[in-house]
């Protein structure tokens, strides 16, 4: 599908929330490549580590029980200067305190949250970013120029994905998915007081159990394009009632058949 950069230019970001094993991270990466937008994923954790000056393991403990490869990512990834997102962002630029590893946990937690929120907001403010996780769907919920997406699949399909991608047997893959999902649920509830599975947090919920990953990217792009085209529509003219007329007659309720005794 050809990308119309002019049409989607007013949009600032796409946030991608995903069930573990749904391929949502891969969908986000493919979407970023297709749009030629920046992918804001694990490098956010590395940025936080640099800004707070805390040990890598301390960051891992905070960050959604960060995936096993976070160590390599922290060593090798930096936010790119392409698109105007500076490398590295100094603590003074972020307006976040620079903390030593000995900083009291409560102060470290507060600074971590503030800086994580700032990095997500800065990525959207700079524009043209695909943001994976990190509560982006909540942090940027008030921005009409951001599209929020949730990627899901059945548990059986996610188990197969994790088995194939991570080389685990079925029991280990199931246990890992359950552990990751519990950790993400706790993370979102504790930090943002919300259930990340709530469909009202998203404009699109994409099922990769039905769509292949490239088709999922197609659907997200179409949603991005449609949302961009409606940015100038007044808020009061949005919603399912827009352009609809009154029913000709009284709408009938679906009759509930009596239960047989």
FIVEXPA-740836 format. One record per residue (C-alpha): residue in one letter; x, y, z. Coordinates in steps of 0.001 Angstrom, whole numbers, plus 500000, padded with zeros to 6 digits. Layout:
<rs>
   type        x        y        z
      a        X        Y        Z
...
</rs>
This chain:
<rs>
   type        x        y        z
      x   500000   500000   500000
      x   501445   503342   498922
      x   501824   505891   501718
      x   500454   509373   501133
      x   502794   511425   503310
      x   500887   514640   502662
      x   497617   513166   503928
      x   499075   511771   507156
      x   501461   514683   507800
      x   499158   516341   510414
      x   499265   513209   512588
      x   501904   513240   515296
      x   502093   509623   516419
      x   500639   506131   516555
      x   500644   504319   519905
      x   500679   500519   519798
      x   499547   498472   522786
      x   499790   494731   522343
      x   499023   491406   523924
      x   502257   489539   524465
      x   502840   487175   521555
      x   500368   488923   519230
      x   503166   490229   516996
      x   502292   493797   517990
      x   505927   494838   518313
      x   506648   493550   514804
      x   503528   495290   513483
      x   504765   498553   515017
      x   508229   498109   513481
      x   506768   497391   510025
      x   504422   500360   510335
      x   507319   502674   511254
      x   509320   501436   508255
      x   506382   501877   505893
      x   505630   505395   507144
      x   509327   506285   507462
      x   508566   507347   511027
      x   510731   506803   514124
      x   510082   503681   516214
      x   510025   504489   519928
      x   510374   501146   521665
      x   513042   499810   524017
      x   515324   502751   523278
      x   512997   504756   525533
      x   514249   502651   528437
      x   517846   503393   527493
      x   517032   507107   527335
      x   515488   506949   530797
      x   518541   505134   532143
      x   520839   507842   530760
      x   518688   510678   532024
      x   518219   509327   535541
      x   521716   507913   535885
      x   520402   504777   537555
      x   521545   501214   537123
      x   520183   499216   534233
      x   518668   496597   536554
      x   516756   499314   538406
      x   515226   500518   535150
      x   514327   496969   534180
      x   512454   496529   537442
      x   510251   499511   536609
      x   509688   499014   532917
      x   506843   496488   532482
      x   509249   493714   533559
      x   511303   494646   530491
      x   512072   491910   527958
      x   515272   489893   528177
      x   517071   491735   525417
      x   516906   495077   527211
      x   520558   494777   528261
      x   521788   494756   524647
      x   519371   497524   523703
      x   520583   499745   526532
      x   524144   499331   525288
      x   523614   499867   521592
      x   520505   501937   520974
      x   520208   505690   521079
      x   517397   507928   519978
      x   518174   509034   516451
      x   518918   512610   515461
      x   516911   511991   512293
      x   513610   513801   512374
      x   514897   516230   514965
      x   514898   513909   518012
      x   518213   514805   519587
      x   520859   512321   520794
      x   521344   512241   523658
      x   518769   514384   525452
      x   520465   515998   528402
      x   518795   516058   531801
      x   518582   519831   531597
      x   516740   519584   528278
      x   514257   517149   529693
      x   513728   519189   532803
      x   514130   515964   534748
      x   516456   515524   537729
      x   519640   513545   537137
      x   519834   510906   539864
      x   522674   508838   541184
      x   522228   505134   541762
      x   521992   505804   545502
      x   518915   508029   545110
      x   516111   506967   547502
      x   513627   504615   545750
      x   510635   506958   546154
      x   512488   509853   544521
      x   513819   507554   541812
      x   510321   506244   541053
      x   508917   509764   540752
      x   511750   510926   538490
      x   511418   507777   536378
      x   507700   508351   535851
      x   508186   512025   535041
      x   510967   511312   532564
      x   509174   508381   530914
      x   506099   510553   530444
      x   508246   513367   529074
      x   510036   511141   526560
      x   506708   509817   525224
      x   505290   513343   525028
      x   508486   514663   523399
      x   508356   511919   520755
      x   504772   512875   519881
      x   505545   516579   520024
      x   508470   516151   517638
      x   506084   514190   515455
      x   505885   511152   513219
      x   506638   508475   515794
      x   505313   504966   516381
      x   505334   504450   520155
      x   505178   500896   521496
      x   503773   500456   525004
      x   504973   502763   527784
      x   501397   503885   528487
      x   501350   506016   525359
      x   497624   505410   524869
      x   496992   507095   528243
      x   499722   509755   528206
      x   498602   510982   524765
      x   494894   510251   525162
      x   493898   513905   524841
      x   495618   514482   521489
      x   493415   514163   518417
      x   496493   513957   516192
      x   497535   510610   517707
      x   496077   507237   516661
      x   495797   504599   519386
      x   495952   500922   518379
      x   495657   497644   520296
      x   496991   494417   518728
      x   495487   491127   519945
      x   495329   487427   519061
      x   493950   484282   520666
      x   495972   482720   523477
      x   496663   479614   521402
      x   498035   481711   518544
      x   500148   483768   520914
      x   501564   480625   522469
      x   502555   479417   518986
      x   504185   482804   518269
      x   506229   482763   521475
      x   507230   479132   520947
      x   508515   479934   517465
      x   510123   483284   518233
      x   511673   482477   521598
      x   512363   478757   521224
      x   510220   477736   524203
      x   508061   474675   524678
      x   504300   475087   525005
      x   504192   475145   528801
      x   507027   477664   529062
      x   505483   479880   526380
      x   502113   479849   528135
      x   503733   480684   531476
      x   505745   483528   529930
      x   502656   485071   528321
      x   500750   484886   531592
      x   503648   486441   533507
      x   504050   489268   530992
      x   500338   490010   530863
      x   500067   490140   534670
      x   503071   492464   534838
      x   501652   494802   532195
      x   498252   494864   533890
      x   499869   495787   537227
      x   502013   498419   535526
      x   499051   500158   533876
      x   496834   499923   536940
      x   499495   501227   539331
      x   500784   504003   537086
      x   497697   505129   535176
      x   494783   503598   537120
      x   493357   501970   534013
      x   492829   498591   532427
      x   494946   498493   529271
      x   492514   495958   527755
      x   489708   498554   527794
      x   488801   498985   524079
      x   487735   502588   524704
      x   491415   503528   525016
      x   491888   502788   521308
      x   490514   503785   517913
      x   491491   500425   516444
      x   491743   496916   517846
      x   493508   494692   515305
      x   493368   490905   515529
      x   496522   489318   514092
      x   494912   485928   514520
      x   492761   486859   511541
      x   495030   489270   509666
      x   498635   488638   508682
      x   501071   491234   510009
      x   501348   493218   506780
      x   497553   493346   506473
      x   497421   494597   510066
      x   499807   497383   509032
      x   497498   498171   506089
      x   494502   498501   508410
      x   496393   500756   510819
      x   497566   502953   507972
      x   494000   503296   506697
      x   492888   504268   510205
      x   495698   506819   510406
      x   494693   508294   507065
      x   491008   508504   508013
      x   491737   510102   511384
      x   494042   512641   509730
      x   491247   513591   507332
      x   488914   514386   510242
      x   491216   516486   512417
      x   489441   519697   511418
      x   485960   518329   512130
      x   484536   519977   515285
      x   484388   517621   518260
      x   480611   517988   518525
      x   480266   516644   514973
      x   482169   513455   515707
      x   480658   510188   516873
      x   478190   507608   515561
      x   475294   510105   515520
      x   477036   512405   513016
      x   474947   512703   509855
      x   472322   510259   511073
      x   468576   510981   510994
      x   465898   509795   513365
      x   464475   506298   512927
      x   461319   506254   510823
      x   459480   504297   513484
      x   460198   503113   516969
      x   463208   500766   517033
      x   462142   497277   518019
      x   463888   495339   520753
      x   465102   491860   519982
      x   462585   489466   521529
      x   464010   487074   524079
      x   462556   483588   523528
      x   461020   482051   526636
      x   463092   479408   528363
      x   461768   475912   528019
      x   461002   474210   531279
</rs>
